[in-house]
Amino acid sequence: MGLTRDQALALMQEHTRSASLRQHMLAVEAAMRAYAAKYGEDPESWGLVGLLHDFDYERFPNPAHSPTEDHPSWGVRQLREKQLAEPLCRAILGHATYTGVPRDSRMAQALFAVDELCGFLVACALVRPSKSFVDLEVSSVKKKLKDKAFARGVNRDEVRQGAEELGVPLEEHITFVIQALRPVEAALGLGGAGGGAPAG
């Protein structure tokens, strides 16, 4: 794969100072590992894709949506230099629709499917009294998806499109990702003390 998880985490932290963006990448890593296990794929490589997919976003946010410059193209060039396997690089490129790189692998489809949803689920958990995924219900998430004023930075169309590309009903997809995030919520700075496996 070219990078260990520790090396990937160090690279992500070197380029990202924002606590919320770090939290997002750790959440996407957890969701990717869970989907890898579900599909009988390698959780390590899928986890790396989740952990690194936005590592260049803070420095090179790409508001112009250039297909070849800034995020995620800049980051993928660095990852290729570090010998990250090409399917992982393509999955990272494919999560940004404007790159034009097709999501032609299950890994790429999963990354696109969990990316916006993880951000939305964290926002949903943060407004609960518990600040936890433990008591977060799918019905509450679906209600908030319809509220355009809530977490307005999350692209609702991409949440739905991601589930469709993965071939999973939206409700089932939301349920699965909530369950994937529960064990790591302490590492994400959510929930009560303890009860979460450290994710970095």
PyMOL commands that place a pseudoatom at each C-alpha (Angstrom):
pseudoatom trace, name=CA, resn=MET, resi=1, chain=A, elem=C, hetatm=0, pos=[0.000, 0.000, 0.000]
pseudoatom trace, name=CA, resn=GLY, resi=2, chain=A, elem=C, hetatm=0, pos=[3.000, 2.306, 0.434]
pseudoatom trace, name=CA, resn=LEU, resi=3, chain=A, elem=C, hetatm=0, pos=[1.841, 3.842, 3.722]
pseudoatom trace, name=CA, resn=THR, resi=4, chain=A, elem=C, hetatm=0, pos=[1.100, 2.435, 7.137]
pseudoatom trace, name=CA, resn=ARG, resi=5, chain=A, elem=C, hetatm=0, pos=[-1.845, 3.719, 9.110]
pseudoatom trace, name=CA, resn=ASP, resi=6, chain=A, elem=C, hetatm=0, pos=[0.518, 5.575, 11.480]
pseudoatom trace, name=CA, resn=GLN, resi=7, chain=A, elem=C, hetatm=0, pos=[2.263, 7.250, 8.537]
pseudoatom trace, name=CA, resn=ALA, resi=8, chain=A, elem=C, hetatm=0, pos=[-1.084, 8.208, 7.000]
pseudoatom trace, name=CA, resn=LEU, resi=9, chain=A, elem=C, hetatm=0, pos=[-2.293, 9.651, 10.292]
pseudoatom trace, name=CA, resn=ALA, resi=10, chain=A, elem=C, hetatm=0, pos=[0.914, 11.678, 10.674]
pseudoatom trace, name=CA, resn=LEU, resi=11, chain=A, elem=C, hetatm=0, pos=[0.555, 13.000, 7.116]
pseudoatom trace, name=CA, resn=MET, resi=12, chain=A, elem=C, hetatm=0, pos=[-3.073, 13.973, 7.724]
pseudoatom trace, name=CA, resn=GLN, resi=13, chain=A, elem=C, hetatm=0, pos=[-2.200, 15.745, 10.981]
pseudoatom trace, name=CA, resn=GLU, resi=14, chain=A, elem=C, hetatm=0, pos=[0.786, 17.526, 9.386]
pseudoatom trace, name=CA, resn=HIS, resi=15, chain=A, elem=C, hetatm=0, pos=[-1.464, 19.085, 6.722]
pseudoatom trace, name=CA, resn=THR, resi=16, chain=A, elem=C, hetatm=0, pos=[-4.619, 19.605, 8.794]
pseudoatom trace, name=CA, resn=ARG, resi=17, chain=A, elem=C, hetatm=0, pos=[-4.854, 21.856, 11.836]
pseudoatom trace, name=CA, resn=SER, resi=18, chain=A, elem=C, hetatm=0, pos=[-8.661, 22.020, 11.978]
pseudoatom trace, name=CA, resn=ALA, resi=19, chain=A, elem=C, hetatm=0, pos=[-10.004, 19.735, 14.724]
pseudoatom trace, name=CA, resn=SER, resi=20, chain=A, elem=C, hetatm=0, pos=[-13.323, 19.316, 12.909]
pseudoatom trace, name=CA, resn=LEU, resi=21, chain=A, elem=C, hetatm=0, pos=[-11.631, 18.332, 9.633]
pseudoatom trace, name=CA, resn=ARG, resi=22, chain=A, elem=C, hetatm=0, pos=[-9.408, 15.833, 11.456]
pseudoatom trace, name=CA, resn=GLN, resi=23, chain=A, elem=C, hetatm=0, pos=[-12.531, 14.485, 13.160]
pseudoatom trace, name=CA, resn=HIS, resi=24, chain=A, elem=C, hetatm=0, pos=[-14.211, 14.147, 9.761]
pseudoatom trace, name=CA, resn=MET, resi=25, chain=A, elem=C, hetatm=0, pos=[-11.377, 12.081, 8.290]
pseudoatom trace, name=CA, resn=LEU, resi=26, chain=A, elem=C, hetatm=0, pos=[-11.311, 9.790, 11.337]
pseudoatom trace, name=CA, resn=ALA, resi=27, chain=A, elem=C, hetatm=0, pos=[-15.068, 9.305, 11.019]
pseudoatom trace, name=CA, resn=VAL, resi=28, chain=A, elem=C, hetatm=0, pos=[-14.814, 8.485, 7.311]
pseudoatom trace, name=CA, resn=GLU, resi=29, chain=A, elem=C, hetatm=0, pos=[-11.982, 6.060, 8.106]
pseudoatom trace, name=CA, resn=ALA, resi=30, chain=A, elem=C, hetatm=0, pos=[-14.217, 4.215, 10.590]
pseudoatom trace, name=CA, resn=ALA, resi=31, chain=A, elem=C, hetatm=0, pos=[-17.095, 4.027, 8.105]
pseudoatom trace, name=CA, resn=MET, resi=32, chain=A, elem=C, hetatm=0, pos=[-14.772, 2.788, 5.352]
pseudoatom trace, name=CA, resn=ARG, resi=33, chain=A, elem=C, hetatm=0, pos=[-13.313, 0.082, 7.592]
pseudoatom trace, name=CA, resn=ALA, resi=34, chain=A, elem=C, hetatm=0, pos=[-16.829, -1.085, 8.447]
pseudoatom trace, name=CA, resn=TYR, resi=35, chain=A, elem=C, hetatm=0, pos=[-17.884, -1.259, 4.800]
pseudoatom trace, name=CA, resn=ALA, resi=36, chain=A, elem=C, hetatm=0, pos=[-14.674, -3.106, 3.895]
pseudoatom trace, name=CA, resn=ALA, resi=37, chain=A, elem=C, hetatm=0, pos=[-15.493, -5.753, 6.500]
pseudoatom trace, name=CA, resn=LYS, resi=38, chain=A, elem=C, hetatm=0, pos=[-19.069, -5.987, 5.222]
pseudoatom trace, name=CA, resn=TYR, resi=39, chain=A, elem=C, hetatm=0, pos=[-17.916, -6.545, 1.645]
pseudoatom trace, name=CA, resn=GLY, resi=40, chain=A, elem=C, hetatm=0, pos=[-15.039, -8.884, 2.497]
pseudoatom trace, name=CA, resn=GLU, resi=41, chain=A, elem=C, hetatm=0, pos=[-12.411, -6.325, 1.457]
pseudoatom trace, name=CA, resn=ASP, resi=42, chain=A, elem=C, hetatm=0, pos=[-9.228, -5.133, 3.191]
pseudoatom trace, name=CA, resn=PRO, resi=43, chain=A, elem=C, hetatm=0, pos=[-10.093, -2.768, 6.079]
pseudoatom trace, name=CA, resn=GLU, resi=44, chain=A, elem=C, hetatm=0, pos=[-6.536, -1.371, 6.154]
pseudoatom trace, name=CA, resn=SER, resi=45, chain=A, elem=C, hetatm=0, pos=[-6.526, -0.083, 2.583]
pseudoatom trace, name=CA, resn=TRP, resi=46, chain=A, elem=C, hetatm=0, pos=[-10.130, 1.119, 2.769]
pseudoatom trace, name=CA, resn=GLY, resi=47, chain=A, elem=C, hetatm=0, pos=[-9.338, 2.830, 6.073]
pseudoatom trace, name=CA, resn=LEU, resi=48, chain=A, elem=C, hetatm=0, pos=[-6.354, 4.628, 4.527]
pseudoatom trace, name=CA, resn=VAL, resi=49, chain=A, elem=C, hetatm=0, pos=[-8.580, 6.038, 1.783]
pseudoatom trace, name=CA, resn=GLY, resi=50, chain=A, elem=C, hetatm=0, pos=[-10.944, 7.405, 4.420]
pseudoatom trace, name=CA, resn=LEU, resi=51, chain=A, elem=C, hetatm=0, pos=[-8.161, 8.801, 6.562]
pseudoatom trace, name=CA, resn=LEU, resi=52, chain=A, elem=C, hetatm=0, pos=[-6.430, 10.552, 3.652]
pseudoatom trace, name=CA, resn=HIS, resi=53, chain=A, elem=C, hetatm=0, pos=[-9.268, 11.619, 1.348]
pseudoatom trace, name=CA, resn=ASP, resi=54, chain=A, elem=C, hetatm=0, pos=[-9.325, 15.237, 2.583]
pseudoatom trace, name=CA, resn=PHE, resi=55, chain=A, elem=C, hetatm=0, pos=[-5.796, 15.618, 3.959]
pseudoatom trace, name=CA, resn=ASP, resi=56, chain=A, elem=C, hetatm=0, pos=[-4.991, 18.383, 1.450]
pseudoatom trace, name=CA, resn=TYR, resi=57, chain=A, elem=C, hetatm=0, pos=[-8.340, 20.170, 1.758]
pseudoatom trace, name=CA, resn=GLU, resi=58, chain=A, elem=C, hetatm=0, pos=[-7.302, 22.742, 4.358]
pseudoatom trace, name=CA, resn=ARG, resi=59, chain=A, elem=C, hetatm=0, pos=[-4.308, 23.977, 2.347]
pseudoatom trace, name=CA, resn=PHE, resi=60, chain=A, elem=C, hetatm=0, pos=[-5.760, 23.563, -1.147]
pseudoatom trace, name=CA, resn=PRO, resi=61, chain=A, elem=C, hetatm=0, pos=[-9.566, 23.759, -0.833]
pseudoatom trace, name=CA, resn=ASN, resi=62, chain=A, elem=C, hetatm=0, pos=[-10.246, 24.194, -4.574]
pseudoatom trace, name=CA, resn=PRO, resi=63, chain=A, elem=C, hetatm=0, pos=[-13.269, 26.527, -4.648]
pseudoatom trace, name=CA, resn=ALA, resi=64, chain=A, elem=C, hetatm=0, pos=[-12.888, 26.699, -8.445]
pseudoatom trace, name=CA, resn=HIS, resi=65, chain=A, elem=C, hetatm=0, pos=[-13.364, 22.903, -8.693]
pseudoatom trace, name=CA, resn=SER, resi=66, chain=A, elem=C, hetatm=0, pos=[-10.315, 22.445, -10.899]
pseudoatom trace, name=CA, resn=PRO, resi=67, chain=A, elem=C, hetatm=0, pos=[-10.129, 18.814, -12.057]
pseudoatom trace, name=CA, resn=THR, resi=68, chain=A, elem=C, hetatm=0, pos=[-6.325, 18.800, -11.957]
pseudoatom trace, name=CA, resn=GLU, resi=69, chain=A, elem=C, hetatm=0, pos=[-5.196, 21.374, -9.364]
pseudoatom trace, name=CA, resn=ASP, resi=70, chain=A, elem=C, hetatm=0, pos=[-5.669, 21.671, -5.602]
pseudoatom trace, name=CA, resn=HIS, resi=71, chain=A, elem=C, hetatm=0, pos=[-7.878, 19.221, -3.628]
pseudoatom trace, name=CA, resn=PRO, resi=72, chain=A, elem=C, hetatm=0, pos=[-7.883, 16.276, -4.193]
pseudoatom trace, name=CA, resn=SER, resi=73, chain=A, elem=C, hetatm=0, pos=[-5.460, 16.238, -7.145]
pseudoatom trace, name=CA, resn=TRP, resi=74, chain=A, elem=C, hetatm=0, pos=[-2.628, 17.912, -5.219]
pseudoatom trace, name=CA, resn=GLY, resi=75, chain=A, elem=C, hetatm=0, pos=[-2.949, 15.385, -2.406]
pseudoatom trace, name=CA, resn=VAL, resi=76, chain=A, elem=C, hetatm=0, pos=[-3.069, 12.388, -4.715]
pseudoatom trace, name=CA, resn=ARG, resi=77, chain=A, elem=C, hetatm=0, pos=[0.164, 13.509, -6.391]
pseudoatom trace, name=CA, resn=GLN, resi=78, chain=A, elem=C, hetatm=0, pos=[1.829, 13.414, -2.957]
pseudoatom trace, name=CA, resn=LEU, resi=79, chain=A, elem=C, hetatm=0, pos=[0.313, 10.010, -2.215]
pseudoatom trace, name=CA, resn=ARG, resi=80, chain=A, elem=C, hetatm=0, pos=[1.532, 8.572, -5.528]
pseudoatom trace, name=CA, resn=GLU, resi=81, chain=A, elem=C, hetatm=0, pos=[5.040, 9.771, -4.668]
pseudoatom trace, name=CA, resn=LYS, resi=82, chain=A, elem=C, hetatm=0, pos=[4.675, 7.821, -1.426]
pseudoatom trace, name=CA, resn=GLN, resi=83, chain=A, elem=C, hetatm=0, pos=[3.742, 4.719, -3.442]
pseudoatom trace, name=CA, resn=LEU, resi=84, chain=A, elem=C, hetatm=0, pos=[0.111, 4.551, -2.358]
pseudoatom trace, name=CA, resn=ALA, resi=85, chain=A, elem=C, hetatm=0, pos=[-1.567, 1.917, -4.554]
pseudoatom trace, name=CA, resn=GLU, resi=86, chain=A, elem=C, hetatm=0, pos=[-3.313, 3.309, -7.628]
pseudoatom trace, name=CA, resn=PRO, resi=87, chain=A, elem=C, hetatm=0, pos=[-6.819, 1.967, -6.804]
pseudoatom trace, name=CA, resn=LEU, resi=88, chain=A, elem=C, hetatm=0, pos=[-6.657, 3.919, -3.527]
pseudoatom trace, name=CA, resn=CYS, resi=89, chain=A, elem=C, hetatm=0, pos=[-5.524, 7.068, -5.341]
pseudoatom trace, name=CA, resn=ARG, resi=90, chain=A, elem=C, hetatm=0, pos=[-8.349, 6.720, -7.880]
pseudoatom trace, name=CA, resn=ALA, resi=91, chain=A, elem=C, hetatm=0, pos=[-10.902, 6.285, -5.097]
pseudoatom trace, name=CA, resn=ILE, resi=92, chain=A, elem=C, hetatm=0, pos=[-9.702, 9.526, -3.477]
pseudoatom trace, name=CA, resn=LEU, resi=93, chain=A, elem=C, hetatm=0, pos=[-9.845, 11.373, -6.810]
pseudoatom trace, name=CA, resn=GLY, resi=94, chain=A, elem=C, hetatm=0, pos=[-13.314, 9.977, -7.499]
pseudoatom trace, name=CA, resn=HIS, resi=95, chain=A, elem=C, hetatm=0, pos=[-14.866, 11.292, -4.289]
pseudoatom trace, name=CA, resn=ALA, resi=96, chain=A, elem=C, hetatm=0, pos=[-14.742, 14.780, -5.829]
pseudoatom trace, name=CA, resn=THR, resi=97, chain=A, elem=C, hetatm=0, pos=[-17.144, 14.633, -8.752]
pseudoatom trace, name=CA, resn=TYR, resi=98, chain=A, elem=C, hetatm=0, pos=[-15.397, 17.488, -10.563]
pseudoatom trace, name=CA, resn=THR, resi=99, chain=A, elem=C, hetatm=0, pos=[-12.202, 15.467, -11.137]
pseudoatom trace, name=CA, resn=GLY, resi=100, chain=A, elem=C, hetatm=0, pos=[-14.016, 13.402, -13.754]
pseudoatom trace, name=CA, resn=VAL, resi=101, chain=A, elem=C, hetatm=0, pos=[-12.482, 10.195, -12.350]
pseudoatom trace, name=CA, resn=PRO, resi=102, chain=A, elem=C, hetatm=0, pos=[-15.189, 7.509, -12.426]
pseudoatom trace, name=CA, resn=ARG, resi=103, chain=A, elem=C, hetatm=0, pos=[-16.081, 5.695, -9.215]
pseudoatom trace, name=CA, resn=ASP, resi=104, chain=A, elem=C, hetatm=0, pos=[-15.529, 2.302, -10.837]
pseudoatom trace, name=CA, resn=SER, resi=105, chain=A, elem=C, hetatm=0, pos=[-14.659, 0.296, -7.728]
pseudoatom trace, name=CA, resn=ARG, resi=106, chain=A, elem=C, hetatm=0, pos=[-16.619, -0.637, -4.626]
pseudoatom trace, name=CA, resn=MET, resi=107, chain=A, elem=C, hetatm=0, pos=[-14.018, 1.232, -2.573]
pseudoatom trace, name=CA, resn=ALA, resi=108, chain=A, elem=C, hetatm=0, pos=[-14.535, 4.446, -4.557]
pseudoatom trace, name=CA, resn=GLN, resi=109, chain=A, elem=C, hetatm=0, pos=[-18.307, 4.120, -4.349]
pseudoatom trace, name=CA, resn=ALA, resi=110, chain=A, elem=C, hetatm=0, pos=[-18.144, 3.576, -0.593]
pseudoatom trace, name=CA, resn=LEU, resi=111, chain=A, elem=C, hetatm=0, pos=[-15.908, 6.613, -0.043]
pseudoatom trace, name=CA, resn=PHE, resi=112, chain=A, elem=C, hetatm=0, pos=[-18.301, 8.850, -1.952]
pseudoatom trace, name=CA, resn=ALA, resi=113, chain=A, elem=C, hetatm=0, pos=[-21.254, 7.341, -0.094]
pseudoatom trace, name=CA, resn=VAL, resi=114, chain=A, elem=C, hetatm=0, pos=[-19.878, 7.849, 3.425]
pseudoatom trace, name=CA, resn=ASP, resi=115, chain=A, elem=C, hetatm=0, pos=[-18.094, 11.190, 2.960]
pseudoatom trace, name=CA, resn=GLU, resi=116, chain=A, elem=C, hetatm=0, pos=[-20.986, 13.680, 3.137]
pseudoatom trace, name=CA, resn=LEU, resi=117, chain=A, elem=C, hetatm=0, pos=[-23.039, 11.354, 5.338]
pseudoatom trace, name=CA, resn=CYS, resi=118, chain=A, elem=C, hetatm=0, pos=[-20.337, 11.160, 8.034]
pseudoatom trace, name=CA, resn=GLY, resi=119, chain=A, elem=C, hetatm=0, pos=[-20.227, 14.940, 8.226]
pseudoatom trace, name=CA, resn=PHE, resi=120, chain=A, elem=C, hetatm=0, pos=[-23.985, 15.054, 8.536]
pseudoatom trace, name=CA, resn=LEU, resi=121, chain=A, elem=C, hetatm=0, pos=[-24.147, 12.359, 11.221]
pseudoatom trace, name=CA, resn=VAL, resi=122, chain=A, elem=C, hetatm=0, pos=[-21.527, 14.146, 13.333]
pseudoatom trace, name=CA, resn=ALA, resi=123, chain=A, elem=C, hetatm=0, pos=[-23.610, 17.319, 13.083]
pseudoatom trace, name=CA, resn=CYS, resi=124, chain=A, elem=C, hetatm=0, pos=[-26.709, 15.355, 14.122]
pseudoatom trace, name=CA, resn=ALA, resi=125, chain=A, elem=C, hetatm=0, pos=[-24.903, 13.867, 17.129]
pseudoatom trace, name=CA, resn=LEU, resi=126, chain=A, elem=C, hetatm=0, pos=[-23.531, 17.237, 18.246]
pseudoatom trace, name=CA, resn=VAL, resi=127, chain=A, elem=C, hetatm=0, pos=[-26.989, 18.773, 18.647]
pseudoatom trace, name=CA, resn=ARG, resi=128, chain=A, elem=C, hetatm=0, pos=[-28.238, 15.912, 20.830]
pseudoatom trace, name=CA, resn=PRO, resi=129, chain=A, elem=C, hetatm=0, pos=[-28.089, 16.325, 24.635]
pseudoatom trace, name=CA, resn=SER, resi=130, chain=A, elem=C, hetatm=0, pos=[-25.902, 13.194, 24.757]
pseudoatom trace, name=CA, resn=LYS, resi=131, chain=A, elem=C, hetatm=0, pos=[-23.600, 14.457, 21.951]
pseudoatom trace, name=CA, resn=SER, resi=132, chain=A, elem=C, hetatm=0, pos=[-23.494, 10.790, 21.018]
pseudoatom trace, name=CA, resn=PHE, resi=133, chain=A, elem=C, hetatm=0, pos=[-24.311, 8.338, 18.230]
pseudoatom trace, name=CA, resn=VAL, resi=134, chain=A, elem=C, hetatm=0, pos=[-25.643, 5.872, 20.794]
pseudoatom trace, name=CA, resn=ASP, resi=135, chain=A, elem=C, hetatm=0, pos=[-29.166, 7.325, 20.854]
pseudoatom trace, name=CA, resn=LEU, resi=136, chain=A, elem=C, hetatm=0, pos=[-29.119, 8.784, 17.319]
pseudoatom trace, name=CA, resn=GLU, resi=137, chain=A, elem=C, hetatm=0, pos=[-31.997, 7.297, 15.331]
pseudoatom trace, name=CA, resn=VAL, resi=138, chain=A, elem=C, hetatm=0, pos=[-32.410, 7.040, 11.573]
pseudoatom trace, name=CA, resn=SER, resi=139, chain=A, elem=C, hetatm=0, pos=[-35.781, 8.799, 11.720]
pseudoatom trace, name=CA, resn=SER, resi=140, chain=A, elem=C, hetatm=0, pos=[-34.133, 11.833, 13.322]
pseudoatom trace, name=CA, resn=VAL, resi=141, chain=A, elem=C, hetatm=0, pos=[-31.397, 11.873, 10.668]
pseudoatom trace, name=CA, resn=LYS, resi=142, chain=A, elem=C, hetatm=0, pos=[-33.911, 11.670, 7.823]
pseudoatom trace, name=CA, resn=LYS, resi=143, chain=A, elem=C, hetatm=0, pos=[-35.946, 14.506, 9.345]
pseudoatom trace, name=CA, resn=LYS, resi=144, chain=A, elem=C, hetatm=0, pos=[-32.848, 16.696, 9.563]
pseudoatom trace, name=CA, resn=LEU, resi=145, chain=A, elem=C, hetatm=0, pos=[-31.903, 15.865, 5.962]
pseudoatom trace, name=CA, resn=LYS, resi=146, chain=A, elem=C, hetatm=0, pos=[-35.133, 17.590, 4.927]
pseudoatom trace, name=CA, resn=ASP, resi=147, chain=A, elem=C, hetatm=0, pos=[-34.267, 20.673, 6.993]
pseudoatom trace, name=CA, resn=LYS, resi=148, chain=A, elem=C, hetatm=0, pos=[-32.143, 22.705, 4.587]
pseudoatom trace, name=CA, resn=ALA, resi=149, chain=A, elem=C, hetatm=0, pos=[-31.094, 25.117, 7.357]
pseudoatom trace, name=CA, resn=PHE, resi=150, chain=A, elem=C, hetatm=0, pos=[-29.462, 22.313, 9.364]
pseudoatom trace, name=CA, resn=ALA, resi=151, chain=A, elem=C, hetatm=0, pos=[-25.804, 21.553, 8.477]
pseudoatom trace, name=CA, resn=ARG, resi=152, chain=A, elem=C, hetatm=0, pos=[-26.319, 23.460, 5.243]
pseudoatom trace, name=CA, resn=GLY, resi=153, chain=A, elem=C, hetatm=0, pos=[-22.774, 22.706, 4.088]
pseudoatom trace, name=CA, resn=VAL, resi=154, chain=A, elem=C, hetatm=0, pos=[-23.707, 19.049, 3.561]
pseudoatom trace, name=CA, resn=ASN, resi=155, chain=A, elem=C, hetatm=0, pos=[-24.727, 18.212, 0.002]
pseudoatom trace, name=CA, resn=ARG, resi=156, chain=A, elem=C, hetatm=0, pos=[-28.017, 16.292, 0.376]
pseudoatom trace, name=CA, resn=ASP, resi=157, chain=A, elem=C, hetatm=0, pos=[-28.002, 15.244, -3.275]
pseudoatom trace, name=CA, resn=GLU, resi=158, chain=A, elem=C, hetatm=0, pos=[-24.607, 13.585, -2.818]
pseudoatom trace, name=CA, resn=VAL, resi=159, chain=A, elem=C, hetatm=0, pos=[-25.822, 11.784, 0.320]
pseudoatom trace, name=CA, resn=ARG, resi=160, chain=A, elem=C, hetatm=0, pos=[-28.653, 10.250, -1.714]
pseudoatom trace, name=CA, resn=GLN, resi=161, chain=A, elem=C, hetatm=0, pos=[-26.519, 9.682, -4.816]
pseudoatom trace, name=CA, resn=GLY, resi=162, chain=A, elem=C, hetatm=0, pos=[-23.866, 7.921, -2.726]
pseudoatom trace, name=CA, resn=ALA, resi=163, chain=A, elem=C, hetatm=0, pos=[-26.341, 5.395, -1.362]
pseudoatom trace, name=CA, resn=GLU, resi=164, chain=A, elem=C, hetatm=0, pos=[-27.712, 4.828, -4.867]
pseudoatom trace, name=CA, resn=GLU, resi=165, chain=A, elem=C, hetatm=0, pos=[-24.256, 4.225, -6.379]
pseudoatom trace, name=CA, resn=LEU, resi=166, chain=A, elem=C, hetatm=0, pos=[-23.474, 1.797, -3.585]
pseudoatom trace, name=CA, resn=GLY, resi=167, chain=A, elem=C, hetatm=0, pos=[-26.760, 0.033, -4.263]
pseudoatom trace, name=CA, resn=VAL, resi=168, chain=A, elem=C, hetatm=0, pos=[-27.986, 0.376, -0.685]
pseudoatom trace, name=CA, resn=PRO, resi=169, chain=A, elem=C, hetatm=0, pos=[-31.305, 1.898, 0.444]
pseudoatom trace, name=CA, resn=LEU, resi=170, chain=A, elem=C, hetatm=0, pos=[-30.657, 5.255, 2.104]
pseudoatom trace, name=CA, resn=GLU, resi=171, chain=A, elem=C, hetatm=0, pos=[-32.184, 4.209, 5.432]
pseudoatom trace, name=CA, resn=GLU, resi=172, chain=A, elem=C, hetatm=0, pos=[-30.030, 1.066, 5.541]
pseudoatom trace, name=CA, resn=HIS, resi=173, chain=A, elem=C, hetatm=0, pos=[-26.941, 3.083, 4.628]
pseudoatom trace, name=CA, resn=ILE, resi=174, chain=A, elem=C, hetatm=0, pos=[-27.582, 5.626, 7.411]
pseudoatom trace, name=CA, resn=THR, resi=175, chain=A, elem=C, hetatm=0, pos=[-28.144, 2.822, 9.934]
pseudoatom trace, name=CA, resn=PHE, resi=176, chain=A, elem=C, hetatm=0, pos=[-24.912, 1.083, 8.923]
pseudoatom trace, name=CA, resn=VAL, resi=177, chain=A, elem=C, hetatm=0, pos=[-22.777, 4.218, 9.180]
pseudoatom trace, name=CA, resn=ILE, resi=178, chain=A, elem=C, hetatm=0, pos=[-24.232, 5.191, 12.569]
pseudoatom trace, name=CA, resn=GLN, resi=179, chain=A, elem=C, hetatm=0, pos=[-23.320, 1.711, 13.827]
pseudoatom trace, name=CA, resn=ALA, resi=180, chain=A, elem=C, hetatm=0, pos=[-19.822, 2.072, 12.368]
pseudoatom trace, name=CA, resn=LEU, resi=181, chain=A, elem=C, hetatm=0, pos=[-19.269, 5.379, 14.178]
pseudoatom trace, name=CA, resn=ARG, resi=182, chain=A, elem=C, hetatm=0, pos=[-20.526, 4.320, 17.609]
pseudoatom trace, name=CA, resn=PRO, resi=183, chain=A, elem=C, hetatm=0, pos=[-17.378, 2.391, 18.644]
pseudoatom trace, name=CA, resn=VAL, resi=184, chain=A, elem=C, hetatm=0, pos=[-15.072, 5.312, 17.749]
pseudoatom trace, name=CA, resn=GLU, resi=185, chain=A, elem=C, hetatm=0, pos=[-17.117, 8.226, 19.053]
pseudoatom trace, name=CA, resn=ALA, resi=186, chain=A, elem=C, hetatm=0, pos=[-14.781, 8.866, 22.006]
pseudoatom trace, name=CA, resn=ALA, resi=187, chain=A, elem=C, hetatm=0, pos=[-11.871, 9.216, 19.570]
pseudoatom trace, name=CA, resn=LEU, resi=188, chain=A, elem=C, hetatm=0, pos=[-14.013, 11.690, 17.616]
pseudoatom trace, name=CA, resn=GLY, resi=189, chain=A, elem=C, hetatm=0, pos=[-14.534, 13.762, 20.751]
pseudoatom trace, name=CA, resn=LEU, resi=190, chain=A, elem=C, hetatm=0, pos=[-18.193, 12.773, 21.064]
pseudoatom trace, name=CA, resn=GLY, resi=191, chain=A, elem=C, hetatm=0, pos=[-20.283, 11.029, 23.698]
pseudoatom trace, name=CA, resn=GLY, resi=192, chain=A, elem=C, hetatm=0, pos=[-19.344, 10.429, 27.297]
pseudoatom trace, name=CA, resn=ALA, resi=193, chain=A, elem=C, hetatm=0, pos=[-15.989, 9.453, 28.728]
pseudoatom trace, name=CA, resn=GLY, resi=194, chain=A, elem=C, hetatm=0, pos=[-14.593, 6.115, 27.656]
pseudoatom trace, name=CA, resn=GLY, resi=195, chain=A, elem=C, hetatm=0, pos=[-16.329, 3.438, 25.614]
pseudoatom trace, name=CA, resn=GLY, resi=196, chain=A, elem=C, hetatm=0, pos=[-14.574, 4.211, 22.348]
pseudoatom trace, name=CA, resn=ALA, resi=197, chain=A, elem=C, hetatm=0, pos=[-11.581, 2.592, 20.717]
pseudoatom trace, name=CA, resn=PRO, resi=198, chain=A, elem=C, hetatm=0, pos=[-8.869, 5.202, 20.055]
pseudoatom trace, name=CA, resn=ALA, resi=199, chain=A, elem=C, hetatm=0, pos=[-8.707, 6.062, 16.375]
pseudoatom trace, name=CA, resn=GLY, resi=200, chain=A, elem=C, hetatm=0, pos=[-5.693, 8.296, 16.596]
for i in range(1, 200): cmd.bond("trace and resi %d" % i, "trace and resi %d" % (i + 1))
show_as sticks, trace
zoom trace
